[in-house]
Amino acid sequence: EFTLPGIELDFGGIVKEYAADRAVSLCWAQNVQHGFVNLGGDIKIIGPRPDQQPWCIGIRDPRHPTSTLQNIFLRSGAVASSGDYERCIRIDHKRYAHVLNPFTGWPVHYLSAVSVVAEFCVLAGSVATIAMLKADAGPQWLAELGLPHLWVNEFGECGGDLSNTET
């Protein structure tokens, strides 16, 4: 955390994604050509499987931990997710996410989960978290951004499109 008068930057929200991107760069430097780095569900692809097929990555259902919403297939790039389901608290049957709105100080609401595919994990993770912060404006913002994505709101409605992610 870095603080100046009136300004505070917290890099905790992108450290895993940066670390995944950096780890893959180190693998490439050692001529590793197949694999992926998974840091808490934020995934950066090193290259296709040894048989040249893409990696199959399941996008978790935020309300059913043993279920997936969709599988995606990647030979390159990254996928990162943000949501209210891994790190949260429940008070009086209400879920409070760990992602806090910097303007209100309260946990985000409306979106329960957002997954984004991008070239770099740090970009995918940043976009997913920003969409969570945008609440009900998040789905439209994601659509305008044009990156492959999937979102689930607090009512169980899903949107976005990850079907064209095979690279």
C-alpha positions, 0 to 999 in steps of 0.5 A: 500500500502506498499513501500520499496526502489524499491519495491511497493506492492498494496493489493487493487487487492485482498482485496475483494476476501480475505474479501469474503473468510474471511467472509465465514470462520466467517460464518462457525465458526457460523455454517452457512451452506448455502449461499454465500458472494458476494463482487462486483461480487467476490463470495465465497460459504458457502454451497449449497442452503438449498435444497442441490442444487447448487447456480446458478451464471451468468457470465456477458457479458462484452459488454452487461451488462444485459446479461450473457455469461454462468451460473455456478452451485456451492455448494462450492468454489469461482468464481471471475472475472476481466475485463475492463467493470466495472471500465474503462474510454473511450477516443475517443471511446477507452476503458481503463481498471483500471488494469494497467500493472506494467511494462508499467504503461498502462492499460491492453489490449486484454482480456476484461473479465476473470472469474475463479473458485477455492477453494478460492476467493483470488486464483480465483481473483488473477488468473483472474487478472494475466491472464488480465496482460498476455494479448494475452498470458493469454488464454494459461496460463489459459489453462495450469493452469487447473482451470475452467475459461472463457475469452473474448477478445477485439474482442468478442472471448470467450474461456475456459471452466466453464461447469464442475464447479458443485461441 
